[in-house]
Amino acid sequence: MSQEVSDFIPYKGIRYPKAEMLKRSREFYQFMDKRRTVRDFSDKKIPKEVIDNIVLAAATAPSGAHKQPWTFCIVSDPGIKAKIREAAEQEEYENYNGRMSEEWLEDLQPFGTDWHKPFLETAPYLIIIFKKAYDLVNGEKHKNYYVNESVGIATGVLLTAIHNAGLVSLTHTPSPMNFLHEILDRPENERAFLLIPVGYADKEAKVPNLQRKTKEEVVVYYKDKS
């Protein structure tokens, strides 16, 4: 038997004429196409309210059964950032010196990356996203659903909101990331998902001259043949 749901409210969405819809979709694509991953950050301060709005935007993402299985830890304290950098560089040193396969290292060569991660201290904010494997309510475990998918979608919204604010970011994934759980003293039901430095790009920042895949390479249409 299906459960009856009574707590619904009218949906008042936004609709645009076709010409406006086309214009907005084209302009948004062109705007997002300028988004780049940046490793050279300025230490210029950012208003906290901007970070609040970015994170709140991310928290509007859909989630399995509306469980919202995420926590956004925002770090600006220099001491904590220094600890995170030290631990991340230890893990990254191991990665670049034995854990990563030769193929992986070759694929990373065009980006000029190594185990040094100074941006973890330079960027004014670090946003560490934790996924909640389950919820804890009065000490009892409550299941969450589609956790990776939900947190992944929220992260996409977060990166879009960062770009929309005129800031840059980097999706940093030192592996393993258990040190983040320990440094930030997170509860047992949380697992580190991503570490994202946020700030202004340094005036001398450079990014690889890359090309995104074409529409033909990433889109497959199944058209109505009637």
KAVENQUI-V178840 format. One line per field, one symbol per residue. phi: phi as a letter, one per 30 degrees, with the letter a starting at -180 (. if undefined). burial: # if it has 9 or more other C-alpha atoms within 8 Angstrom, else .. Layout:
phi = ???
burial = ???
This chain:
phi = .dddccdcbdccdcbbeeddddddddddeddddddbdbcccdcedbeedddeddddddddddaehhdhdbbccccbdedddddddeddddddddddbkddddddddddedcicaddbdddcdedbcccccccdaccbhicdbdcbhdddddddddddedddddddicbabdcbdbdcedddddchddddcbdcacbdbldddecdbbddcbdddeddcbbccddcd
burial = ....................#..........#....##.####......##..##.##..####...###.##.##...######.##########...#....#..#......#.#.##################.......#..#..##.###########...#####.....#.###.#.....#############...#.....................
